[in-house]
């Protein structure tokens, strides 16, 4: 009886240790974007939902300084630190709200880290893309609100070098390499563009329609 119990325990332990990493649950706290059907309706019925197709414009020229970051959100915690606490697990911060420990998994590529310095806070719709599609006409306060928006699915903690490779590319030029996140990315893109009344160009619209059709 004892031998049988020991054998069962050994078998269960072996199965646990052999479990693939991708089956482990981890936190992805990007605010839930709109449904696929809603995103499609925003693209197919612009006269109702005011998602306008128009060419990008960089006149006047884009400057990163036009978008103030980061704002203080609560206590000593700024927008970056708030996203790091939201997107991580077991996050511990010091008196200035800087994370001293925690665990994060970048939803763009599935890469895990215990070091917050490995992470950038990505603007899902890049700041320059927003500028080209309408934010150039906003007030400074409107651009600051956009750059620090924690309510829409616009800010997310991701692997820093991947964020650098994305740069200012729009959705027709770049998608997260983790295929399971691409539909979420597309839904979030449409939601942010719609909420802020930003235009989409023709290549962007085509890319979004194809992506949403594959969801």
matplotlib code that plots the C-alpha trace (Angstrom):
import matplotlib.pyplot as plt

x = [0.0, 2.8, 4.8, 1.7, 1.2, 4.8, 4.6, 1.5, 3.1, 6.3, 4.1, 2.2, 5.4, 6.8, 3.7, 3.9, 7.5, 7.0, 4.1, 5.0, 5.7, 3.0, 0.3, 1.1, -1.2, 0.2, -1.3, -2.2, -3.9, -4.4, -8.0, -10.2, -10.7, -14.0, -15.4, -14.4, -17.9, -17.8, -14.4, -15.7, -18.7, -16.5, -14.6, -17.5, -19.9, -17.8, -20.8, -22.3, -19.2, -16.9, -13.8, -12.6, -10.2, -7.7, -4.1, -1.7, -0.3, 2.9, 2.3, 3.3, 6.1, 5.9, 7.8, 7.9, 7.9, 4.3, 3.2, 3.9, 4.7, 4.5, 1.8, 1.5, -1.5, -1.7, 0.6, 4.2, 3.2, 3.4, 1.8, 4.7, 4.9, 1.1, 1.2, 4.1, 2.1, -1.1, 0.6, 2.9, 2.4, 3.8, 5.1, 6.9, 7.7, 9.9, 8.8, 9.1, 6.9, 9.8, 9.4, 12.1, 10.8, 8.0, 7.3, 6.1, 5.3, 5.3, 2.0, 3.6, 6.2, 5.5, 9.0, 9.1, 11.3, 11.7, 13.5, 11.2, 14.1, 13.7, 10.3, 9.0, 5.5, 4.3, 1.7, -0.3, -1.2, 2.2, 2.4, 3.6, 0.9, -1.6, 0.0, -0.2, -3.9, -5.2, -3.5, -1.5, -4.7, -5.3, -4.4, -1.4, -3.8, -5.5, -2.2, -1.1, -4.3, -3.8, -0.2, -1.2, -4.5, -5.0, -8.7, -8.5, -6.3, -3.5, -0.6, 1.0, 4.3, 6.4, 9.9, 12.0, 13.9, 10.7, 9.1, 12.2, 11.8, 8.1, 8.9, 6.3, 5.0, 1.2, -0.7, -0.1, 3.6, 3.9, 2.1, 3.1, 5.1, 2.9, 0.1, -2.4, -2.2, -2.6, -6.4, -6.4, -4.0, -6.2, -9.3, -7.5, -6.1, -9.6, -11.0, -8.3, -8.5, -12.3, -12.4, -10.0, -11.5, -8.2, -8.2, -6.9, -5.2, -6.2, -3.3, -4.2, -7.9, -7.0, -4.7, -7.3, -10.1, -7.8, -6.7, -10.2, -11.5, -8.9, -10.0]
y = [0.0, 2.4, 1.5, 2.1, 5.5, 6.4, 5.4, 7.5, 10.6, 10.1, 9.8, 13.0, 14.9, 13.9, 15.0, 18.4, 18.9, 18.0, 20.5, 22.9, 26.5, 27.9, 26.1, 28.1, 31.0, 34.5, 37.9, 40.0, 43.1, 45.2, 46.5, 44.2, 45.6, 45.7, 42.5, 41.5, 42.2, 45.7, 46.4, 45.2, 47.5, 50.5, 49.8, 48.9, 51.7, 54.9, 57.1, 55.8, 55.3, 58.0, 55.9, 58.0, 56.7, 59.4, 59.8, 60.4, 63.9, 65.1, 68.8, 70.2, 67.7, 65.2, 65.8, 63.4, 66.4, 67.1, 64.1, 64.5, 61.4, 60.1, 61.6, 60.9, 58.6, 57.8, 58.8, 58.6, 56.2, 57.5, 56.0, 53.6, 52.3, 51.9, 49.8, 47.7, 47.0, 46.2, 43.9, 42.0, 39.5, 39.7, 43.2, 44.9, 48.6, 50.9, 54.2, 56.0, 53.3, 51.8, 48.0, 46.2, 42.7, 41.0, 38.8, 39.9, 38.2, 40.4, 39.7, 40.6, 37.7, 35.7, 36.5, 36.4, 38.5, 39.3, 42.6, 45.7, 47.4, 44.8, 46.3, 49.3, 50.7, 50.5, 52.9, 50.3, 53.1, 54.8, 58.5, 59.4, 57.3, 59.3, 62.6, 61.6, 60.6, 63.6, 64.3, 67.1, 69.1, 68.4, 70.6, 69.7, 68.5, 66.1, 64.7, 64.2, 62.4, 60.1, 59.3, 58.4, 56.6, 53.7, 53.2, 52.2, 49.2, 51.6, 51.0, 47.7, 46.4, 44.6, 43.4, 46.6, 45.5, 44.3, 47.7, 49.4, 47.2, 48.2, 51.9, 54.1, 51.4, 51.1, 47.9, 47.5, 47.4, 45.5, 42.9, 41.3, 38.1, 36.1, 35.1, 34.4, 38.1, 39.6, 39.6, 41.4, 43.9, 44.5, 45.0, 47.3, 49.3, 49.9, 50.8, 53.4, 54.9, 55.1, 56.6, 59.3, 60.0, 59.2, 58.4, 55.2, 55.1, 52.6, 50.1, 50.2, 49.5, 46.6, 45.1, 45.5, 43.9, 40.9, 40.5, 40.7, 38.2, 35.7, 36.1]
z = [0.0, 1.0, -2.1, -4.4, -2.8, -3.3, -6.9, -7.5, -5.9, -8.0, -11.2, -10.3, -9.6, -12.9, -14.8, -13.0, -13.8, -17.5, -18.0, -20.8, -19.9, -22.3, -20.2, -17.1, -16.4, -16.2, -15.9, -18.9, -17.5, -20.7, -20.4, -22.3, -25.8, -27.8, -29.3, -32.9, -34.1, -32.7, -34.2, -37.6, -37.3, -36.6, -39.8, -42.1, -41.0, -40.8, -41.4, -38.1, -36.0, -37.4, -38.1, -41.0, -43.7, -44.6, -45.6, -42.7, -42.4, -40.7, -41.0, -38.7, -38.0, -35.2, -32.0, -29.0, -26.7, -27.8, -25.6, -21.9, -20.0, -17.3, -15.1, -11.4, -11.0, -7.3, -4.4, -5.8, -8.6, -12.2, -15.2, -16.0, -12.4, -12.4, -15.5, -14.1, -11.0, -13.0, -15.5, -13.1, -10.4, -6.9, -7.6, -4.7, -4.8, -2.8, -1.2, -4.6, -6.2, -8.2, -8.5, -6.6, -7.4, -9.3, -12.4, -15.8, -19.1, -22.2, -24.0, -27.4, -27.3, -24.2, -22.8, -19.0, -16.7, -13.0, -13.8, -14.5, -16.3, -19.1, -19.8, -21.8, -21.5, -25.1, -26.5, -28.5, -31.0, -31.2, -30.3, -33.8, -35.4, -33.3, -34.4, -38.1, -37.8, -35.9, -32.6, -34.3, -34.0, -30.3, -27.3, -25.2, -22.5, -24.9, -26.1, -22.4, -21.6, -24.6, -23.7, -20.1, -20.8, -18.4, -19.2, -22.9, -24.0, -25.0, -22.5, -21.9, -20.4, -23.0, -23.7, -24.3, -27.4, -29.0, -28.3, -29.9, -33.0, -33.3, -33.0, -34.6, -37.0, -37.6, -37.7, -41.4, -40.8, -37.5, -35.4, -32.1, -32.9, -30.5, -32.8, -30.0, -29.0, -32.5, -32.5, -29.1, -30.6, -33.6, -31.5, -29.1, -32.1, -33.5, -30.1, -29.4, -32.8, -32.6, -29.1, -29.9, -33.4, -35.1, -38.8, -40.4, -43.8, -46.5, -45.8, -42.1, -42.9, -45.1, -42.5, -39.8, -41.9, -42.7, -39.1, -37.7, -40.2, -38.9, -35.3]

ax = plt.figure().add_subplot(projection="3d")
ax.plot(x, y, z, "-o")
ax.set_aspect("equal")
plt.show()
